[in-house]
């Protein structure tokens, strides 16, 4: 069940990344007169994406720690 959840999570991440690139491309297209605005939008969107990935990593680390605790509890019994 967790593998299905992770596969869906990976596909959601791919969709988020492609959407982020598409929005950044549109922002660049509309801001061709001012390249700095387009660059700022591009950097901002990718920063949000990387922050979201960092939160995912922290969630995975939390899950790993919970599994370790469960494993230690089972070994004690």
Gaussian input, Z-matrix of N, CA and C with variables (Angstrom, degrees):
# hf/3-21g

backbone

0 1
 N
 C     1     B1
 C     2     B2     1     A1
 N     3     B3     2     A2     1     D1
 C     4     B4     3     A3     2     D2
 C     5     B5     4     A4     3     D3
 N     6     B6     5     A5     4     D4
 C     7     B7     6     A6     5     D5
 C     8     B8     7     A7     6     D6
 N     9     B9     8     A8     7     D7
 C    10    B10     9     A9     8     D8
 C    11    B11    10    A10     9     D9
 N    12    B12    11    A11    10    D10
 C    13    B13    12    A12    11    D11
 C    14    B14    13    A13    12    D12
 N    15    B15    14    A14    13    D13
 C    16    B16    15    A15    14    D14
 C    17    B17    16    A16    15    D15
 N    18    B18    17    A17    16    D16
 C    19    B19    18    A18    17    D17
 C    20    B20    19    A19    18    D18
 N    21    B21    20    A20    19    D19
 C    22    B22    21    A21    20    D20
 C    23    B23    22    A22    21    D21
 N    24    B24    23    A23    22    D22
 C    25    B25    24    A24    23    D23
 C    26    B26    25    A25    24    D24
 N    27    B27    26    A26    25    D25
 C    28    B28    27    A27    26    D26
 C    29    B29    28    A28    27    D27
 N    30    B30    29    A29    28    D28
 C    31    B31    30    A30    29    D29
 C    32    B32    31    A31    30    D30
 N    33    B33    32    A32    31    D31
 C    34    B34    33    A33    32    D32
 C    35    B35    34    A34    33    D33
 N    36    B36    35    A35    34    D34
 C    37    B37    36    A36    35    D35
 C    38    B38    37    A37    36    D36
 N    39    B39    38    A38    37    D37
 C    40    B40    39    A39    38    D38
 C    41    B41    40    A40    39    D39
 N    42    B42    41    A41    40    D40
 C    43    B43    42    A42    41    D41
 C    44    B44    43    A43    42    D42
 N    45    B45    44    A44    43    D43
 C    46    B46    45    A45    44    D44
 C    47    B47    46    A46    45    D45
 N    48    B48    47    A47    46    D46
 C    49    B49    48    A48    47    D47
 C    50    B50    49    A49    48    D48
 N    51    B51    50    A50    49    D49
 C    52    B52    51    A51    50    D50
 C    53    B53    52    A52    51    D51
 N    54    B54    53    A53    52    D52
 C    55    B55    54    A54    53    D53
 C    56    B56    55    A55    54    D54
 N    57    B57    56    A56    55    D55
 C    58    B58    57    A57    56    D56
 C    59    B59    58    A58    57    D57
 N    60    B60    59    A59    58    D58
 C    61    B61    60    A60    59    D59
 C    62    B62    61    A61    60    D60
 N    63    B63    62    A62    61    D61
 C    64    B64    63    A63    62    D62
 C    65    B65    64    A64    63    D63
 N    66    B66    65    A65    64    D64
 C    67    B67    66    A66    65    D65
 C    68    B68    67    A67    66    D66
 N    69    B69    68    A68    67    D67
 C    70    B70    69    A69    68    D68
 C    71    B71    70    A70    69    D69
 N    72    B72    71    A71    70    D70
 C    73    B73    72    A72    71    D71
 C    74    B74    73    A73    72    D72
 N    75    B75    74    A74    73    D73
 C    76    B76    75    A75    74    D74
 C    77    B77    76    A76    75    D75
 N    78    B78    77    A77    76    D76
 C    79    B79    78    A78    77    D77
 C    80    B80    79    A79    78    D78
 N    81    B81    80    A80    79    D79
 C    82    B82    81    A81    80    D80
 C    83    B83    82    A82    81    D81
 N    84    B84    83    A83    82    D82
 C    85    B85    84    A84    83    D83
 C    86    B86    85    A85    84    D84
 N    87    B87    86    A86    85    D85
 C    88    B88    87    A87    86    D86
 C    89    B89    88    A88    87    D87
 N    90    B90    89    A89    88    D88
 C    91    B91    90    A90    89    D89
 C    92    B92    91    A91    90    D90
 N    93    B93    92    A92    91    D91
 C    94    B94    93    A93    92    D92
 C    95    B95    94    A94    93    D93
 N    96    B96    95    A95    94    D94
 C    97    B97    96    A96    95    D95
 C    98    B98    97    A97    96    D96
 N    99    B99    98    A98    97    D97
 C   100   B100    99    A99    98    D98
 C   101   B101   100   A100    99    D99
 N   102   B102   101   A101   100   D100
 C   103   B103   102   A102   101   D101
 C   104   B104   103   A103   102   D102
 N   105   B105   104   A104   103   D103
 C   106   B106   105   A105   104   D104
 C   107   B107   106   A106   105   D105
 N   108   B108   107   A107   106   D106
 C   109   B109   108   A108   107   D107
 C   110   B110   109   A109   108   D108
 N   111   B111   110   A110   109   D109
 C   112   B112   111   A111   110   D110
 C   113   B113   112   A112   111   D111
 N   114   B114   113   A113   112   D112
 C   115   B115   114   A114   113   D113
 C   116   B116   115   A115   114   D114
 N   117   B117   116   A116   115   D115
 C   118   B118   117   A117   116   D116
 C   119   B119   118   A118   117   D117
 N   120   B120   119   A119   118   D118
 C   121   B121   120   A120   119   D119
 C   122   B122   121   A121   120   D120
 N   123   B123   122   A122   121   D121
 C   124   B124   123   A123   122   D122
 C   125   B125   124   A124   123   D123
 N   126   B126   125   A125   124   D124
 C   127   B127   126   A126   125   D125
 C   128   B128   127   A127   126   D126
 N   129   B129   128   A128   127   D127
 C   130   B130   129   A129   128   D128
 C   131   B131   130   A130   129   D129
 N   132   B132   131   A131   130   D130
 C   133   B133   132   A132   131   D131
 C   134   B134   133   A133   132   D132
 N   135   B135   134   A134   133   D133
 C   136   B136   135   A135   134   D134
 C   137   B137   136   A136   135   D135
 N   138   B138   137   A137   136   D136
 C   139   B139   138   A138   137   D137
 C   140   B140   139   A139   138   D138
 N   141   B141   140   A140   139   D139
 C   142   B142   141   A141   140   D140
 C   143   B143   142   A142   141   D141
 N   144   B144   143   A143   142   D142
 C   145   B145   144   A144   143   D143
 C   146   B146   145   A145   144   D144
 N   147   B147   146   A146   145   D145
 C   148   B148   147   A147   146   D146
 C   149   B149   148   A148   147   D147
 N   150   B150   149   A149   148   D148
 C   151   B151   150   A150   149   D149
 C   152   B152   151   A151   150   D150
 N   153   B153   152   A152   151   D151
 C   154   B154   153   A153   152   D152
 C   155   B155   154   A154   153   D153
 N   156   B156   155   A155   154   D154
 C   157   B157   156   A156   155   D155
 C   158   B158   157   A157   156   D156
 N   159   B159   158   A158   157   D157
 C   160   B160   159   A159   158   D158
 C   161   B161   160   A160   159   D159
 N   162   B162   161   A161   160   D160
 C   163   B163   162   A162   161   D161
 C   164   B164   163   A163   162   D162
 N   165   B165   164   A164   163   D163
 C   166   B166   165   A165   164   D164
 C   167   B167   166   A166   165   D165
 N   168   B168   167   A167   166   D166
 C   169   B169   168   A168   167   D167
 C   170   B170   169   A169   168   D168
 N   171   B171   170   A170   169   D169
 C   172   B172   171   A171   170   D170
 C   173   B173   172   A172   171   D171
 N   174   B174   173   A173   172   D172
 C   175   B175   174   A174   173   D173
 C   176   B176   175   A175   174   D174
 N   177   B177   176   A176   175   D175
 C   178   B178   177   A177   176   D176
 C   179   B179   178   A178   177   D177
 N   180   B180   179   A179   178   D178
 C   181   B181   180   A180   179   D179
 C   182   B182   181   A181   180   D180
 N   183   B183   182   A182   181   D181
 C   184   B184   183   A183   182   D182
 C   185   B185   184   A184   183   D183
 N   186   B186   185   A185   184   D184
 C   187   B187   186   A186   185   D185
 C   188   B188   187   A187   186   D186
 N   189   B189   188   A188   187   D187
 C   190   B190   189   A189   188   D188
 C   191   B191   190   A190   189   D189
 N   192   B192   191   A191   190   D190
 C   193   B193   192   A192   191   D191
 C   194   B194   193   A193   192   D192
 N   195   B195   194   A194   193   D193
 C   196   B196   195   A195   194   D194
 C   197   B197   196   A196   195   D195
 N   198   B198   197   A197   196   D196
 C   199   B199   198   A198   197   D197
 C   200   B200   199   A199   198   D198
 N   201   B201   200   A200   199   D199
 C   202   B202   201   A201   200   D200
 C   203   B203   202   A202   201   D201
 N   204   B204   203   A203   202   D202
 C   205   B205   204   A204   203   D203
 C   206   B206   205   A205   204   D204
 N   207   B207   206   A206   205   D205
 C   208   B208   207   A207   206   D206
 C   209   B209   208   A208   207   D207
 N   210   B210   209   A209   208   D208
 C   211   B211   210   A210   209   D209
 C   212   B212   211   A211   210   D210
 N   213   B213   212   A212   211   D211
 C   214   B214   213   A213   212   D212
 C   215   B215   214   A214   213   D213
 N   216   B216   215   A215   214   D214
 C   217   B217   216   A216   215   D215
 C   218   B218   217   A217   216   D216
 N   219   B219   218   A218   217   D217
 C   220   B220   219   A219   218   D218
 C   221   B221   220   A220   219   D219
 N   222   B222   221   A221   220   D220
 C   223   B223   222   A222   221   D221
 C   224   B224   223   A223   222   D222
 N   225   B225   224   A224   223   D223
 C   226   B226   225   A225   224   D224
 C   227   B227   226   A226   225   D225
 N   228   B228   227   A227   226   D226
 C   229   B229   228   A228   227   D227
 C   230   B230   229   A229   228   D228

   B1=1.4369
   B2=1.5297
   B3=1.3438
   B4=1.4529
   B5=1.5269
   B6=1.3521
   B7=1.4603
   B8=1.5203
   B9=1.3338
   B10=1.4674
   B11=1.5226
   B12=1.3297
   B13=1.4625
   B14=1.5282
   B15=1.3272
   B16=1.4650
   B17=1.5256
   B18=1.3399
   B19=1.4620
   B20=1.5181
   B21=1.3384
   B22=1.4635
   B23=1.5200
   B24=1.3260
   B25=1.4542
   B26=1.5227
   B27=1.3313
   B28=1.4655
   B29=1.5221
   B30=1.3203
   B31=1.4603
   B32=1.5282
   B33=1.3438
   B34=1.4584
   B35=1.5156
   B36=1.3232
   B37=1.4623
   B38=1.5270
   B39=1.3163
   B40=1.4674
   B41=1.5207
   B42=1.3370
   B43=1.4635
   B44=1.5264
   B45=1.3361
   B46=1.4651
   B47=1.5213
   B48=1.3243
   B49=1.4643
   B50=1.5297
   B51=1.3256
   B52=1.4638
   B53=1.5307
   B54=1.3244
   B55=1.4585
   B56=1.5218
   B57=1.3242
   B58=1.4576
   B59=1.5266
   B60=1.3152
   B61=1.4644
   B62=1.5275
   B63=1.3227
   B64=1.4623
   B65=1.5311
   B66=1.3208
   B67=1.4641
   B68=1.5306
   B69=1.3168
   B70=1.4598
   B71=1.5290
   B72=1.3253
   B73=1.4618
   B74=1.5284
   B75=1.3259
   B76=1.4695
   B77=1.5284
   B78=1.3299
   B79=1.4654
   B80=1.5218
   B81=1.3126
   B82=1.4627
   B83=1.5293
   B84=1.3271
   B85=1.4680
   B86=1.5311
   B87=1.3414
   B88=1.4612
   B89=1.5244
   B90=1.3005
   B91=1.4595
   B92=1.5248
   B93=1.3110
   B94=1.4649
   B95=1.5270
   B96=1.3188
   B97=1.4558
   B98=1.5231
   B99=1.3309
   B100=1.4502
   B101=1.5235
   B102=1.2975
   B103=1.4553
   B104=1.5253
   B105=1.3192
   B106=1.4659
   B107=1.5290
   B108=1.3243
   B109=1.4645
   B110=1.5232
   B111=1.3173
   B112=1.4589
   B113=1.5319
   B114=1.3095
   B115=1.4660
   B116=1.5255
   B117=1.3203
   B118=1.4603
   B119=1.5278
   B120=1.3160
   B121=1.4649
   B122=1.5234
   B123=1.3209
   B124=1.4626
   B125=1.5296
   B126=1.3200
   B127=1.4640
   B128=1.5276
   B129=1.3268
   B130=1.4596
   B131=1.5246
   B132=1.3170
   B133=1.4638
   B134=1.5245
   B135=1.3084
   B136=1.4611
   B137=1.5283
   B138=1.3223
   B139=1.4616
   B140=1.5248
   B141=1.3335
   B142=1.4664
   B143=1.5259
   B144=1.3221
   B145=1.4618
   B146=1.5314
   B147=1.3250
   B148=1.4633
   B149=1.5284
   B150=1.3327
   B151=1.4635
   B152=1.5261
   B153=1.3354
   B154=1.4637
   B155=1.5283
   B156=1.3339
   B157=1.4667
   B158=1.5242
   B159=1.3303
   B160=1.4698
   B161=1.5253
   B162=1.3373
   B163=1.4621
   B164=1.5185
   B165=1.3378
   B166=1.4666
   B167=1.5309
   B168=1.3232
   B169=1.4624
   B170=1.5266
   B171=1.3216
   B172=1.4590
   B173=1.5231
   B174=1.3291
   B175=1.4713
   B176=1.5222
   B177=1.3236
   B178=1.4652
   B179=1.5245
   B180=1.3399
   B181=1.4653
   B182=1.5248
   B183=1.3135
   B184=1.4691
   B185=1.5263
   B186=1.3226
   B187=1.4642
   B188=1.5317
   B189=1.3279
   B190=1.4674
   B191=1.5256
   B192=1.3286
   B193=1.4653
   B194=1.5215
   B195=1.3323
   B196=1.4660
   B197=1.5260
   B198=1.3305
   B199=1.4636
   B200=1.5310
   B201=1.3175
   B202=1.4666
   B203=1.5275
   B204=1.3224
   B205=1.4597
   B206=1.5270
   B207=1.3377
   B208=1.4663
   B209=1.5171
   B210=1.3305
   B211=1.4570
   B212=1.5241
   B213=1.3095
   B214=1.4691
   B215=1.5266
   B216=1.3150
   B217=1.4630
   B218=1.5269
   B219=1.3297
   B220=1.4716
   B221=1.5228
   B222=1.3377
   B223=1.4669
   B224=1.5279
   B225=1.3259
   B226=1.4655
   B227=1.5230
   B228=1.3198
   B229=1.4663
   B230=1.4983
   A1=111.12
   A2=115.86
   A3=118.91
   A4=111.53
   A5=117.00
   A6=118.65
   A7=110.78
   A8=117.22
   A9=120.52
   A10=109.38
   A11=116.38
   A12=120.78
   A13=110.45
   A14=116.64
   A15=119.77
   A16=111.06
   A17=117.95
   A18=119.91
   A19=110.12
   A20=116.74
   A21=120.15
   A22=110.14
   A23=116.72
   A24=120.92
   A25=110.74
   A26=116.24
   A27=120.15
   A28=110.37
   A29=117.54
   A30=119.62
   A31=110.56
   A32=117.52
   A33=119.82
   A34=110.60
   A35=117.24
   A36=120.72
   A37=110.99
   A38=116.74
   A39=120.41
   A40=109.91
   A41=116.59
   A42=120.51
   A43=110.39
   A44=117.71
   A45=120.63
   A46=111.08
   A47=116.60
   A48=120.13
   A49=111.00
   A50=116.92
   A51=120.47
   A52=110.27
   A53=116.77
   A54=120.36
   A55=110.90
   A56=115.61
   A57=120.36
   A58=110.94
   A59=117.01
   A60=120.23
   A61=111.55
   A62=116.73
   A63=120.92
   A64=110.83
   A65=116.63
   A66=120.24
   A67=110.40
   A68=116.36
   A69=119.42
   A70=110.86
   A71=117.52
   A72=120.88
   A73=110.56
   A74=116.58
   A75=120.37
   A76=110.15
   A77=116.38
   A78=119.69
   A79=110.49
   A80=116.52
   A81=119.67
   A82=110.88
   A83=116.60
   A84=120.71
   A85=111.13
   A86=116.41
   A87=119.75
   A88=112.70
   A89=117.52
   A90=120.33
   A91=111.59
   A92=117.18
   A93=119.37
   A94=111.79
   A95=117.78
   A96=119.54
   A97=111.25
   A98=115.88
   A99=119.54
   A100=108.11
   A101=116.62
   A102=122.50
   A103=111.03
   A104=116.87
   A105=119.51
   A106=111.55
   A107=117.70
   A108=120.36
   A109=109.75
   A110=116.77
   A111=120.69
   A112=110.65
   A113=116.44
   A114=120.42
   A115=111.00
   A116=117.07
   A117=120.42
   A118=111.09
   A119=117.76
   A120=121.26
   A121=109.93
   A122=116.70
   A123=121.65
   A124=110.79
   A125=117.32
   A126=121.70
   A127=110.44
   A128=117.13
   A129=121.02
   A130=111.20
   A131=117.43
   A132=120.49
   A133=111.44
   A134=117.01
   A135=118.96
   A136=111.64
   A137=117.48
   A138=120.13
   A139=110.25
   A140=116.34
   A141=119.61
   A142=110.98
   A143=116.48
   A144=120.36
   A145=110.82
   A146=117.33
   A147=120.67
   A148=110.97
   A149=117.33
   A150=120.43
   A151=110.31
   A152=116.80
   A153=121.06
   A154=110.14
   A155=117.15
   A156=120.33
   A157=111.24
   A158=116.91
   A159=120.47
   A160=110.29
   A161=117.11
   A162=120.11
   A163=110.90
   A164=117.05
   A165=120.55
   A166=110.28
   A167=117.16
   A168=121.11
   A169=110.18
   A170=116.88
   A171=119.77
   A172=111.18
   A173=117.37
   A174=120.36
   A175=111.24
   A176=116.77
   A177=120.73
   A178=110.28
   A179=117.01
   A180=120.04
   A181=110.84
   A182=117.37
   A183=121.34
   A184=110.27
   A185=116.83
   A186=120.94
   A187=111.00
   A188=117.01
   A189=121.12
   A190=110.00
   A191=117.10
   A192=120.39
   A193=111.74
   A194=116.74
   A195=120.15
   A196=110.83
   A197=116.89
   A198=120.14
   A199=111.06
   A200=116.93
   A201=120.39
   A202=110.66
   A203=116.46
   A204=120.24
   A205=110.89
   A206=115.81
   A207=120.23
   A208=110.11
   A209=116.61
   A210=121.36
   A211=110.79
   A212=117.50
   A213=120.68
   A214=110.85
   A215=116.56
   A216=120.36
   A217=110.98
   A218=116.30
   A219=120.75
   A220=110.17
   A221=117.78
   A222=120.85
   A223=111.50
   A224=118.47
   A225=121.58
   A226=111.20
   A227=115.99
   A228=119.57
   A229=108.94
   D1=-37.16
   D2=178.93
   D3=-69.19
   D4=-32.35
   D5=179.25
   D6=-66.05
   D7=-36.20
   D8=176.94
   D9=-65.41
   D10=-41.96
   D11=179.36
   D12=-62.80
   D13=-40.96
   D14=-179.53
   D15=-69.56
   D16=-36.86
   D17=177.77
   D18=-63.65
   D19=-41.37
   D20=177.29
   D21=-65.06
   D22=-38.21
   D23=179.33
   D24=-63.92
   D25=-41.00
   D26=179.09
   D27=-65.21
   D28=-42.92
   D29=179.36
   D30=-65.87
   D31=-35.62
   D32=176.06
   D33=-65.09
   D34=-38.35
   D35=178.43
   D36=-64.48
   D37=-40.25
   D38=178.30
   D39=-64.08
   D40=-43.04
   D41=179.10
   D42=-63.59
   D43=-41.67
   D44=177.91
   D45=-62.05
   D46=-42.86
   D47=-178.16
   D48=-65.00
   D49=-44.93
   D50=-179.90
   D51=-65.15
   D52=-39.87
   D53=177.76
   D54=-63.50
   D55=-41.57
   D56=178.35
   D57=-61.29
   D58=-44.39
   D59=178.15
   D60=-64.56
   D61=-39.55
   D62=-179.93
   D63=-64.68
   D64=-45.13
   D65=178.90
   D66=-64.31
   D67=-39.67
   D68=178.01
   D69=-64.86
   D70=-37.73
   D71=177.84
   D72=-65.01
   D73=-43.51
   D74=178.57
   D75=-63.26
   D76=-43.15
   D77=178.17
   D78=-61.27
   D79=-40.60
   D80=178.19
   D81=-66.10
   D82=-39.81
   D83=179.76
   D84=-62.47
   D85=-44.43
   D86=-178.50
   D87=-76.49
   D88=-19.22
   D89=-177.72
   D90=-110.83
   D91=30.87
   D92=-177.75
   D93=-62.64
   D94=-27.24
   D95=178.53
   D96=-70.44
   D97=-31.36
   D98=179.02
   D99=-122.54
   D100=96.72
   D101=-175.37
   D102=-66.17
   D103=-31.28
   D104=-178.28
   D105=-65.37
   D106=-36.05
   D107=177.16
   D108=-65.38
   D109=-44.93
   D110=179.39
   D111=-61.79
   D112=-42.65
   D113=179.11
   D114=-64.94
   D115=-40.06
   D116=178.77
   D117=-64.03
   D118=-42.68
   D119=178.45
   D120=-63.77
   D121=-44.06
   D122=179.79
   D123=-59.98
   D124=-47.07
   D125=-179.61
   D126=-65.75
   D127=-40.88
   D128=179.73
   D129=-61.70
   D130=-45.78
   D131=-178.83
   D132=-65.67
   D133=-40.26
   D134=179.01
   D135=-70.84
   D136=-30.84
   D137=174.68
   D138=-64.60
   D139=-42.48
   D140=176.40
   D141=-61.55
   D142=-41.40
   D143=179.51
   D144=-63.65
   D145=-44.21
   D146=179.85
   D147=-66.74
   D148=-35.89
   D149=176.64
   D150=-64.20
   D151=-39.85
   D152=177.39
   D153=-63.54
   D154=-40.66
   D155=177.09
   D156=-63.81
   D157=-39.39
   D158=178.42
   D159=-61.70
   D160=-40.44
   D161=177.32
   D162=-64.13
   D163=-37.91
   D164=177.57
   D165=-63.53
   D166=-41.96
   D167=179.41
   D168=-62.78
   D169=-41.80
   D170=178.34
   D171=-64.22
   D172=-38.07
   D173=176.64
   D174=-64.13
   D175=-40.37
   D176=179.36
   D177=-66.63
   D178=-41.57
   D179=177.43
   D180=-62.39
   D181=-39.42
   D182=177.65
   D183=-63.13
   D184=-42.78
   D185=178.81
   D186=-63.83
   D187=-40.28
   D188=178.46
   D189=-62.86
   D190=-43.42
   D191=179.05
   D192=-63.58
   D193=-39.00
   D194=177.16
   D195=-64.22
   D196=-40.22
   D197=178.24
   D198=-66.07
   D199=-37.79
   D200=177.07
   D201=-63.86
   D202=-43.62
   D203=178.49
   D204=-61.77
   D205=-41.86
   D206=178.06
   D207=-63.28
   D208=-41.67
   D209=179.14
   D210=-63.24
   D211=-43.81
   D212=178.37
   D213=-64.04
   D214=-38.71
   D215=178.83
   D216=-64.84
   D217=-39.91
   D218=178.85
   D219=-67.70
   D220=-40.65
   D221=-179.96
   D222=-65.24
   D223=-32.91
   D224=179.51
   D225=-67.30
   D226=-32.89
   D227=-179.86
   D228=-74.97

